[in-house]
Amino acid sequence: MAEEYDFDVIVVGGGVAGSVCSYLLAQEGHEVLLIERGVEPGSKNLSGGIFYSRVMEQIFPTFVDEAPVERVITRNTLSFMNEESVVNVDYWDKRLAQPVNAVSVLRAKLDPWLTEQCEELGVTVMPGIKVDELICEDGVFVGVRAGEDSLRARVVVAADGVNSFLSQYAGVRAKEPAAHFGVGVKSVIRIGEEKIKERFNLTDNEGAAYAVVGDCTQGVAGGGFMYTNKDSISIGVVMMLEDLQKSGLASADIHDHFVTHPFIAPFLEDGELLEYGCHLVAEGGKAMQHDLVRNGLVVIGDAAGFTLNTGLTVRGMDLAAESARCAAKAISQALKAGDYSQPALEAYLTQYEESWLGKDMDTFKRAPHFLENTKEMYGDVGKLLADTFYGMYNHDLTPRKRILSSALGAFKKSKLSVFRVAKIAIDAVRAM
C-alpha cells in the first residue's frame, strides 16, 4: 500500500496556515509536500498585517528575534472618524512589548521565511503550481491534480485561502454567502524609518496600529486600518461586501477618500506607494466553520473562515496558525494509527474547539452581526462623540456647561437618542 502514495500529506497553500501545518507534521517525521500557487510563498498575498504572535513563539521559540517582523505593536488606537474631526481612544503600554504581544509583518518577507523553516525539516516545497482539483476515489480524497500531473497522499490539507476553491469544486464546502465576506483595499506607503518614529511618536522598534470607524468607509459597514512597518505604513479599508454593493460606491474610491482625509494625509505626506491591491476577507466568524473534514481531507486557516473582527482588533494569522497546529496534531495521530477516515480526522475539530481558538470564535460569534447591522457606528456615533467634545473644548466666550449638559446638548443635535446609544452599548458589550 505504501507505494500508492507519493507523500504522507499534501498541503495546498503556502500561507501561514499551510506552512505551520507542514512544519509541525515534518517535525513529527512525516513526509510532506507543500504546494504554493505563487511564484514564491507570499508573492500573491496583499502584504502584511498585525500578527498576534504568541502562538508562533510556541511553534518557533525564536520567532520574534529571527523572523522578518517589522515592528512590535505597543500602541493601539481606536478612531471615530467624521468628515472634519476624529475622536481617538489611544492606548500605549510597554507591557505589550514584554513579552511581545503583536508584531506588524509583510507577508512577502514572512511567508518565504516560514517555508525555509519547513524545508530545513525536510518538507518538499513546490512554488508556482496551481492545483486544479482534489482527487477523490470512492468517497476518499487521495491527492491533487495540477494540469496533467497528479500526486497522491494519505491526507490532503486545503489551506488555499478565503474562497477555498478546491473544497468548493470538490463539493465539500458550499459557496459562502456574500454576507460572510468583506472587500479589503490596501496600500503600502514608504515614508522612511525616522518619519515613522516621528509621526507616530515611537521609539526603537515600537509600532502603532489604528482601527478606524466612520467616515473612512463613507457610511458603508466596515472600517479602516493603519499600522506601521519598519519604514512604511500599511493603510486601507475593509467593507462588508453586501453593504458595499448596496451603496453603489466603488471600493477604490472609498480607499482614496480615506487616505486623503485631513487627519490621515499628514501621516502619509511625501510617501512612496510600494503596493496597492484588493482582496476578499472572511467576515462570517464562527458561521464559517463548517464542513472542515472529510475522508482524507482537512480544511484550515482562511479556507476555513478563521478570521475574527471584533471592531477593536482584526485577527487572522494567529487563528490560522492555531488551526494549523490543531490540524497537524490530529493528522499526525491519524497517520500513526493508519486511519485517515473522517471520524479519525475529526479530532482536528475537537482540538480547535477545546483550544483558545474555538473559545475565541465562540466568544465573539455575535460580532459580525453587530458590526454589519449597527449602521450608526459608521456615522452618527462618531459625530455625537465629536460634538460632545467640541462642546467641552470650544471656549466661545459663553458660560461653560458641565460635561453632562454638554453631552445632552450634543444628543439634541444628534439623530441618536440616549436610549438608542444605550442599546448600541449593550449590544457592543454582548458582541465583544
One Martini backbone bead per residue (centre of mass of N, CA, C, O) as a GRO file, in nm:
protein
  432
    1MET     BB    1   0.053   0.064  -0.016
    2ALA     BB    2   0.284   0.278   0.000
    3GLU     BB    3   0.330   0.317  -0.323
    4GLU     BB    4   0.056   0.484  -0.368
    5TYR     BB    5   0.226   0.711  -0.228
    6ASP     BB    6   0.411   1.013  -0.226
    7PHE     BB    7   0.272   1.115   0.047
    8ASP     BB    8   0.137   1.175   0.343
    9VAL     BB    9   0.123   1.497   0.282
   10ILE     BB   10  -0.082   1.752   0.127
   11VAL     BB   11  -0.026   2.103   0.095
   12VAL     BB   12  -0.243   2.377   0.008
   13GLY     BB   13  -0.068   2.647   0.079
   14GLY     BB   14   0.186   2.911   0.170
   15GLY     BB   15   0.090   3.014   0.424
   16VAL     BB   16   0.059   3.007   0.750
   17ALA     BB   17  -0.105   2.747   0.771
   18GLY     BB   18   0.053   2.565   0.571
   19SER     BB   19   0.335   2.595   0.703
   20VAL     BB   20   0.274   2.506   0.992
   21CYS     BB   21   0.164   2.229   0.925
   22SER     BB   22   0.414   2.122   0.779
   23TYR     BB   23   0.619   2.159   1.007
   24LEU     BB   24   0.479   1.978   1.226
   25LEU     BB   25   0.475   1.718   1.057
   26ALA     BB   26   0.783   1.701   1.007
   27GLN     BB   27   0.857   1.694   1.311
   28GLU     BB   28   0.708   1.393   1.315
   29GLY     BB   29   0.823   1.247   1.032
   30HIS     BB   30   0.669   1.342   0.786
   31GLU     BB   31   0.571   1.342   0.453
   32VAL     BB   32   0.587   1.663   0.283
   33LEU     BB   33   0.379   1.867   0.069
   34LEU     BB   34   0.420   2.207  -0.055
   35ILE     BB   35   0.179   2.403  -0.227
   36GLU     BB   36   0.228   2.697  -0.442
   37ARG     BB   37   0.104   2.933  -0.662
   38GLY     BB   38   0.320   3.109  -0.628
   39VAL     BB   39   0.637   3.175  -0.715
   40GLU     BB   40   0.630   3.259  -0.410
   41PRO     BB   41   0.589   3.284  -0.102
   42GLY     BB   42   0.381   3.585  -0.079
   43SER     BB   43   0.342   3.706  -0.378
   44LYS     BB   44   0.000   3.702  -0.359
   45ASN     BB   45  -0.002   3.881  -0.120
   46LEU     BB   46  -0.130   4.118   0.077
   47SER     BB   47   0.061   4.293   0.262
   48GLY     BB   48   0.009   4.208   0.572
   49GLY     BB   49  -0.005   4.272   0.936
   50ILE     BB   50  -0.135   4.179   1.243
   51PHE     BB   51   0.055   3.970   1.468
   52TYR     BB   52  -0.040   3.748   1.707
   53SER     BB   53   0.261   3.584   1.824
   54ARG     BB   54   0.251   3.366   2.059
   55VAL     BB   55   0.195   3.110   1.893
   56MET     BB   56   0.471   3.117   1.738
   57GLU     BB   57   0.655   3.082   1.996
   58GLN     BB   58   0.562   2.782   2.034
   59ILE     BB   59   0.681   2.689   1.753
   60PHE     BB   60   0.893   2.947   1.741
   61PRO     BB   61   1.091   3.055   1.991
   62THR     BB   62   1.249   3.279   1.776
   63PHE     BB   63   1.055   3.456   1.610
   64VAL     BB   64   1.102   3.762   1.684
   65ASP     BB   65   1.420   3.749   1.626
   66GLU     BB   66   1.418   3.588   1.324
   67ALA     BB   67   1.190   3.698   1.200
   68PRO     BB   68   1.046   3.928   0.954
   69VAL     BB   69   0.976   4.168   1.138
   70GLU     BB   70   0.890   4.500   1.196
   71ARG     BB   71   0.695   4.560   1.461
   72VAL     BB   72   0.615   4.637   1.792
   73ILE     BB   73   0.304   4.649   1.939
   74THR     BB   74   0.216   4.932   2.177
   75ARG     BB   75  -0.007   5.080   1.994
   76ASN     BB   76  -0.364   5.148   2.031
   77THR     BB   77  -0.618   5.283   1.803
   78LEU     BB   78  -0.939   5.427   1.832
   79SER     BB   79  -1.134   5.565   1.556
   80PHE     BB   80  -1.362   5.839   1.515
   81MET     BB   81  -1.476   5.934   1.197
   82ASN     BB   82  -1.509   6.239   1.035
   83GLU     BB   83  -1.491   6.477   0.805
   84GLU     BB   84  -1.351   6.702   1.047
   85SER     BB   85  -1.306   6.457   1.260
   86VAL     BB   86  -1.148   6.304   1.563
   87VAL     BB   87  -1.185   6.022   1.788
   88ASN     BB   88  -0.958   5.901   2.033
   89VAL     BB   89  -0.843   5.580   2.153
   90ASP     BB   90  -0.538   5.577   2.335
   91TYR     BB   91  -0.308   5.290   2.361
   92TRP     BB   92  -0.026   5.257   2.579
   93ASP     BB   93   0.209   4.966   2.639
   94LYS     BB   94   0.495   4.813   2.747
   95ARG     BB   95   0.378   4.522   2.807
   96LEU     BB   96   0.343   4.450   2.491
   97ALA     BB   97   0.675   4.389   2.478
   98GLN     BB   98   0.662   4.222   2.775
   99PRO     BB   99   0.576   4.031   2.606
  100VAL     BB  100   0.517   3.981   2.291
  101ASN     BB  101   0.204   4.034   2.126
  102ALA     BB  102   0.267   4.213   1.855
  103VAL     BB  103   0.315   4.230   1.495
  104SER     BB  104   0.443   4.353   1.210
  105VAL     BB  105   0.390   4.242   0.865
  106LEU     BB  106   0.532   4.105   0.561
  107ARG     BB  107   0.452   3.848   0.355
  108ALA     BB  108   0.694   3.860   0.149
  109LYS     BB  109   0.882   3.781   0.402
  110LEU     BB  110   0.747   3.565   0.585
  111ASP     BB  111   0.675   3.320   0.402
  112PRO     BB  112   0.965   3.238   0.314
  113TRP     BB  113   1.061   3.181   0.602
  114LEU     BB  114   0.864   2.950   0.662
  115THR     BB  115   0.958   2.762   0.428
  116GLU     BB  116   1.247   2.734   0.529
  117GLN     BB  117   1.172   2.581   0.785
  118CYS     BB  118   1.049   2.344   0.634
  119GLU     BB  119   1.297   2.256   0.463
  120GLU     BB  120   1.481   2.191   0.712
  121LEU     BB  121   1.267   1.937   0.776
  122GLY     BB  122   1.187   1.818   0.463
  123VAL     BB  123   1.008   1.981   0.302
  124THR     BB  124   0.834   1.991   0.003
  125VAL     BB  125   0.862   2.267  -0.220
  126MET     BB  126   0.602   2.397  -0.458
  127PRO     BB  127   0.616   2.648  -0.663
  128GLY     BB  128   0.405   2.758  -0.923
  129ILE     BB  129   0.137   2.582  -0.845
  130LYS     BB  130  -0.175   2.486  -0.980
  131VAL     BB  131  -0.444   2.354  -0.833
  132ASP     BB  132  -0.734   2.213  -0.975
  133GLU     BB  133  -0.775   1.938  -0.797
  134LEU     BB  134  -0.921   1.688  -0.629
  135ILE     BB  135  -0.877   1.353  -0.539
  136CYS     BB  136  -1.151   1.117  -0.570
  137GLU     BB  137  -1.206   0.788  -0.413
  138ASP     BB  138  -1.467   0.648  -0.285
  139GLY     BB  139  -1.488   0.911  -0.084
  140VAL     BB  140  -1.169   0.964  -0.108
  141PHE     BB  141  -0.898   1.162  -0.043
  142VAL     BB  142  -0.572   1.118  -0.246
  143GLY     BB  143  -0.523   1.409  -0.393
  144VAL     BB  144  -0.374   1.592  -0.674
  145ARG     BB  145  -0.435   1.821  -0.956
  146ALA     BB  146  -0.199   1.946  -1.218
  147GLY     BB  147  -0.315   1.924  -1.489
  148GLU     BB  148  -0.153   1.619  -1.583
  149ASP     BB  149  -0.082   1.605  -1.289
  150SER     BB  150  -0.029   1.372  -1.008
  151LEU     BB  151  -0.080   1.342  -0.648
  152ARG     BB  152  -0.031   1.139  -0.355
  153ALA     BB  153  -0.216   1.097  -0.037
  154ARG     BB  154  -0.341   1.037   0.273
  155VAL     BB  155  -0.341   1.358   0.314
  156VAL     BB  156  -0.531   1.659   0.268
  157VAL     BB  157  -0.460   2.019   0.272
  158ALA     BB  158  -0.666   2.304   0.285
  159ALA     BB  159  -0.482   2.634   0.230
  160ASP     BB  160  -0.637   2.830  -0.018
  161GLY     BB  161  -0.813   3.035   0.115
  162VAL     BB  162  -1.108   3.209   0.143
  163ASN     BB  163  -1.255   3.040  -0.097
  164SER     BB  164  -1.179   2.747  -0.142
  165PHE     BB  165  -1.200   2.603  -0.431
  166LEU     BB  166  -1.136   2.309  -0.379
  167SER     BB  167  -1.377   2.247  -0.183
  168GLN     BB  168  -1.593   2.343  -0.377
  169TYR     BB  169  -1.534   2.159  -0.630
  170ALA     BB  170  -1.564   1.895  -0.435
  171GLY     BB  171  -1.831   1.948  -0.249
  172VAL     BB  172  -1.771   2.026   0.057
  173ARG     BB  173  -1.809   2.344   0.014
  174ALA     BB  174  -2.003   2.592   0.002
  175LYS     BB  175  -2.082   2.884  -0.100
  176GLU     BB  176  -2.054   3.170   0.042
  177PRO     BB  177  -2.206   3.425   0.150
  178ALA     BB  178  -2.172   3.763   0.119
  179ALA     BB  179  -2.201   3.818   0.435
  180HIS     BB  180  -1.901   3.665   0.481
  181PHE     BB  181  -1.778   3.926   0.336
  182GLY     BB  182  -1.502   4.128   0.244
  183VAL     BB  183  -1.346   4.431   0.121
  184GLY     BB  184  -1.006   4.489   0.051
  185VAL     BB  185  -0.807   4.796   0.061
  186LYS     BB  186  -0.449   4.849  -0.009
  187SER     BB  187  -0.157   5.022   0.119
  188VAL     BB  188   0.199   5.078   0.067
  189ILE     BB  189   0.395   5.335   0.240
  190ARG     BB  190   0.685   5.509   0.207
  191ILE     BB  191   0.868   5.730   0.465
  192GLY     BB  192   1.054   5.621   0.672
  193GLU     BB  193   1.189   5.555   0.977
  194GLU     BB  194   1.193   5.838   1.112
  195LYS     BB  195   0.899   5.921   1.038
  196ILE     BB  196   0.760   5.701   1.189
  197LYS     BB  197   0.850   5.794   1.471
  198GLU     BB  198   0.750   6.087   1.461
  199ARG     BB  199   0.439   6.052   1.369
  200PHE     BB  200   0.392   5.808   1.608
  201ASN     BB  201   0.559   5.820   1.864
  202LEU     BB  202   0.837   5.643   1.849
  203THR     BB  203   1.054   5.376   1.961
  204ASP     BB  204   1.255   5.203   1.804
  205ASN     BB  205   1.047   4.901   1.746
  206GLU     BB  206   0.794   5.037   1.768
  207GLY     BB  207   0.429   5.020   1.724
  208ALA     BB  208   0.128   5.102   1.532
  209ALA     BB  209  -0.242   5.076   1.567
  210TYR     BB  210  -0.530   5.140   1.360
  211ALA     BB  211  -0.881   5.173   1.427
  212VAL     BB  212  -1.144   5.261   1.195
  213VAL     BB  213  -1.452   5.459   1.214
  214GLY     BB  214  -1.672   5.582   0.950
  215ASP     BB  215  -1.570   5.797   0.706
  216CYS     BB  216  -1.371   5.588   0.578
  217THR     BB  217  -1.654   5.434   0.447
  218GLN     BB  218  -1.901   5.618   0.389
  219GLY     BB  219  -2.117   5.425   0.568
  220VAL     BB  220  -1.997   5.160   0.533
  221ALA     BB  221  -1.963   4.863   0.644
  222GLY     BB  222  -1.672   4.895   0.849
  223GLY     BB  223  -1.313   4.981   0.801
  224GLY     BB  224  -1.010   5.107   0.913
  225PHE     BB  225  -0.643   5.105   0.862
  226MET     BB  226  -0.326   5.154   1.054
  227TYR     BB  227   0.026   5.066   1.016
  228THR     BB  228   0.354   4.992   1.119
  229ASN     BB  229   0.650   4.971   0.977
  230LYS     BB  230   0.968   5.027   0.953
  231ASP     BB  231   0.927   5.235   0.663
  232SER     BB  232   0.609   5.188   0.663
  233ILE     BB  233   0.260   5.202   0.556
  234SER     BB  234  -0.039   5.042   0.636
  235ILE     BB  235  -0.339   5.104   0.437
  236GLY     BB  236  -0.709   5.084   0.479
  237VAL     BB  237  -1.006   4.898   0.376
  238VAL     BB  238  -1.314   4.738   0.506
  239MET     BB  239  -1.600   4.593   0.342
  240MET     BB  240  -1.902   4.493   0.330
  241LEU     BB  241  -2.020   4.348   0.057
  242GLU     BB  242  -2.327   4.404   0.065
  243ASP     BB  243  -2.308   4.707   0.143
  244LEU     BB  244  -2.141   4.796  -0.096
  245GLN     BB  245  -2.342   4.717  -0.317
  246LYS     BB  246  -2.575   4.905  -0.212
  247SER     BB  247  -2.419   5.186  -0.230
  248GLY     BB  248  -2.249   5.219  -0.520
  249LEU     BB  249  -1.964   5.210  -0.438
  250ALA     BB  250  -1.619   5.226  -0.469
  251SER     BB  251  -1.356   5.087  -0.316
  252ALA     BB  252  -1.131   5.276  -0.425
  253ASP     BB  253  -1.269   5.545  -0.343
  254ILE     BB  254  -1.274   5.491  -0.040
  255HIS     BB  255  -0.974   5.468  -0.003
  256ASP     BB  256  -0.904   5.756  -0.110
  257HIS     BB  257  -1.070   5.905   0.100
  258PHE     BB  258  -0.908   5.813   0.347
  259VAL     BB  259  -0.604   5.902   0.264
  260THR     BB  260  -0.724   6.221   0.238
  261HIS     BB  261  -0.774   6.278   0.510
  262PRO     BB  262  -0.684   6.528   0.732
  263PHE     BB  263  -0.573   6.315   0.944
  264ILE     BB  264  -0.405   6.117   0.747
  265ALA     BB  265  -0.222   6.266   0.537
  266PRO     BB  266   0.029   6.348   0.722
  267PHE     BB  267   0.140   6.053   0.749
  268LEU     BB  268   0.183   6.034   0.408
  269GLU     BB  269   0.370   6.243   0.342
  270ASP     BB  270   0.590   6.189   0.083
  271GLY     BB  271   0.516   5.919  -0.020
  272GLU     BB  272   0.573   5.576  -0.138
  273LEU     BB  273   0.430   5.362  -0.351
  274LEU     BB  274   0.450   5.001  -0.327
  275GLU     BB  275   0.137   4.910  -0.279
  276TYR     BB  276  -0.165   4.772  -0.444
  277GLY     BB  277  -0.490   4.632  -0.334
  278CYS     BB  278  -0.738   4.354  -0.363
  279HIS     BB  279  -0.955   4.167  -0.128
  280LEU     BB  280  -1.082   3.909   0.036
  281VAL     BB  281  -1.272   3.874   0.349
  282ALA     BB  282  -1.335   3.718   0.632
  283GLU     BB  283  -1.669   3.777   0.828
  284GLY     BB  284  -1.841   3.523   0.964
  285GLY     BB  285  -1.699   3.354   1.157
  286LYS     BB  286  -1.836   3.080   1.300
  287ALA     BB  287  -2.023   3.026   1.042
  288MET     BB  288  -1.756   2.908   0.872
  289GLN     BB  289  -1.740   2.642   1.058
  290HIS     BB  290  -1.764   2.406   0.808
  291ASP     BB  291  -1.677   2.142   0.646
  292LEU     BB  292  -1.351   2.042   0.742
  293VAL     BB  293  -1.412   1.722   0.702
  294ARG     BB  294  -1.283   1.431   0.540
  295ASN     BB  295  -1.181   1.179   0.370
  296GLY     BB  296  -0.851   1.288   0.358
  297LEU     BB  297  -0.960   1.583   0.471
  298VAL     BB  298  -0.846   1.928   0.542
  299VAL     BB  299  -0.952   2.252   0.671
  300ILE     BB  300  -0.773   2.570   0.686
  301GLY     BB  301  -0.786   2.876   0.788
  302ASP     BB  302  -0.922   3.080   0.563
  303ALA     BB  303  -1.076   2.836   0.434
  304ALA     BB  304  -1.232   2.819   0.735
  305GLY     BB  305  -1.280   3.124   0.849
  306PHE     BB  306  -1.024   3.226   1.035
  307THR     BB  307  -1.171   3.518   1.128
  308LEU     BB  308  -1.148   3.821   1.353
  309ASN     BB  309  -1.385   4.088   1.408
  310THR     BB  310  -1.429   4.322   1.687
  311GLY     BB  311  -1.332   4.636   1.611
  312LEU     BB  312  -1.045   4.638   1.761
  313THR     BB  313  -0.972   4.368   1.610
  314VAL     BB  314  -0.778   4.190   1.351
  315ARG     BB  315  -0.788   3.839   1.299
  316GLY     BB  316  -0.581   3.560   1.137
  317MET     BB  317  -0.289   3.442   1.171
  318ASP     BB  318  -0.325   3.316   1.455
  319LEU     BB  319  -0.561   3.134   1.372
  320ALA     BB  320  -0.416   2.980   1.149
  321ALA     BB  321  -0.195   2.858   1.329
  322GLU     BB  322  -0.384   2.705   1.525
  323SER     BB  323  -0.533   2.535   1.315
  324ALA     BB  324  -0.273   2.395   1.219
  325ARG     BB  325  -0.198   2.265   1.488
  326CYS     BB  326  -0.455   2.098   1.525
  327ALA     BB  327  -0.433   1.945   1.256
  328ALA     BB  328  -0.152   1.816   1.291
  329LYS     BB  329  -0.222   1.645   1.535
  330ALA     BB  330  -0.448   1.477   1.401
  331ILE     BB  331  -0.288   1.371   1.156
  332SER     BB  332  -0.062   1.229   1.307
  333GLN     BB  333  -0.245   1.028   1.452
  334ALA     BB  334  -0.362   0.903   1.191
  335LEU     BB  335  -0.096   0.804   1.069
  336LYS     BB  336  -0.011   0.619   1.308
  337ALA     BB  337  -0.295   0.453   1.279
  338GLY     BB  338  -0.395   0.428   0.970
  339ASP     BB  339  -0.637   0.659   0.990
  340TYR     BB  340  -0.817   0.874   0.732
  341SER     BB  341  -1.080   0.925   0.832
  342GLN     BB  342  -1.318   1.131   0.937
  343PRO     BB  343  -1.334   1.041   1.236
  344ALA     BB  344  -1.028   1.073   1.284
  345LEU     BB  345  -0.998   1.382   1.179
  346GLU     BB  346  -1.206   1.510   1.393
  347ALA     BB  347  -0.992   1.586   1.605
  348TYR     BB  348  -0.954   1.872   1.500
  349LEU     BB  349  -1.220   1.988   1.609
  350THR     BB  350  -1.162   1.930   1.905
  351GLN     BB  351  -0.902   2.089   1.927
  352TYR     BB  352  -1.013   2.378   1.853
  353GLU     BB  353  -1.258   2.390   2.052
  354GLU     BB  354  -1.058   2.358   2.313
  355SER     BB  355  -0.923   2.599   2.236
  356TRP     BB  356  -0.879   2.936   2.206
  357LEU     BB  357  -1.000   2.945   1.927
  358GLY     BB  358  -1.288   2.835   1.981
  359LYS     BB  359  -1.349   3.031   2.215
  360ASP     BB  360  -1.321   3.295   2.050
  361MET     BB  361  -1.532   3.234   1.834
  362ASP     BB  362  -1.761   3.217   2.046
  363THR     BB  363  -1.740   3.488   2.196
  364PHE     BB  364  -1.752   3.648   1.887
  365LYS     BB  365  -2.019   3.557   1.722
  366ARG     BB  366  -2.174   3.853   1.725
  367ALA     BB  367  -1.994   4.061   1.577
  368PRO     BB  368  -2.081   4.056   1.276
  369HIS     BB  369  -2.374   4.150   1.326
  370PHE     BB  370  -2.313   4.416   1.467
  371LEU     BB  371  -2.128   4.550   1.244
  372GLU     BB  372  -2.347   4.527   1.009
  373ASN     BB  373  -2.624   4.650   1.177
  374THR     BB  374  -2.475   4.911   1.308
  375LYS     BB  375  -2.492   5.198   1.139
  376GLU     BB  376  -2.414   5.425   1.348
  377MET     BB  377  -2.103   5.357   1.357
  378TYR     BB  378  -2.074   5.512   1.050
  379GLY     BB  379  -2.152   5.820   1.203
  380ASP     BB  380  -2.329   5.913   1.457
  381VAL     BB  381  -2.131   5.840   1.685
  382GLY     BB  382  -1.893   6.023   1.600
  383LYS     BB  383  -2.054   6.292   1.604
  384LEU     BB  384  -2.134   6.283   1.899
  385LEU     BB  385  -1.851   6.283   2.017
  386ALA     BB  386  -1.750   6.545   1.883
  387ASP     BB  387  -1.973   6.734   2.000
  388THR     BB  388  -1.906   6.685   2.294
  389PHE     BB  389  -1.609   6.791   2.282
  390TYR     BB  390  -1.668   7.065   2.159
  391GLY     BB  391  -1.832   7.169   2.407
  392MET     BB  392  -1.571   7.155   2.599
  393TYR     BB  393  -1.339   7.311   2.402
  394ASN     BB  394  -1.529   7.550   2.307
  395HIS     BB  395  -1.430   7.879   2.375
  396ASP     BB  396  -1.697   8.123   2.309
  397LEU     BB  397  -1.772   8.316   2.567
  398THR     BB  398  -1.951   8.126   2.706
  399PRO     BB  399  -2.084   7.967   2.939
  400ARG     BB  400  -2.008   7.696   3.103
  401LYS     BB  401  -2.064   7.352   3.097
  402ARG     BB  402  -2.132   7.069   3.192
  403ILE     BB  403  -2.074   6.766   3.072
  404LEU     BB  404  -2.366   6.667   3.070
  405SER     BB  405  -2.480   6.913   2.917
  406SER     BB  406  -2.309   6.878   2.663
  407ALA     BB  407  -2.413   6.596   2.592
  408LEU     BB  408  -2.714   6.672   2.569
  409GLY     BB  409  -2.669   6.878   2.341
  410ALA     BB  410  -2.563   6.666   2.138
  411PHE     BB  411  -2.819   6.491   2.135
  412LYS     BB  412  -3.013   6.707   2.013
  413LYS     BB  413  -2.845   6.705   1.732
  414SER     BB  414  -2.889   6.415   1.713
  415LYS     BB  415  -3.021   6.104   1.589
  416LEU     BB  416  -2.965   6.014   1.871
  417SER     BB  417  -3.056   5.849   2.146
  418VAL     BB  418  -3.007   5.746   2.457
  419PHE     BB  419  -3.136   5.465   2.410
  420ARG     BB  420  -2.973   5.389   2.156
  421VAL     BB  421  -2.694   5.404   2.281
  422ALA     BB  422  -2.748   5.193   2.499
  423LYS     BB  423  -2.806   4.963   2.298
  424ILE     BB  424  -2.534   4.966   2.158
  425ALA     BB  425  -2.365   4.913   2.411
  426ILE     BB  426  -2.492   4.641   2.483
  427ASP     BB  427  -2.431   4.498   2.213
  428ALA     BB  428  -2.126   4.535   2.227
  429VAL     BB  429  -2.076   4.373   2.485
  430ARG     BB  430  -2.198   4.107   2.375
  431ALA     BB  431  -2.005   4.090   2.115
  432MET     BB  432  -1.707   4.186   2.278
   0.00000   0.00000   0.00000
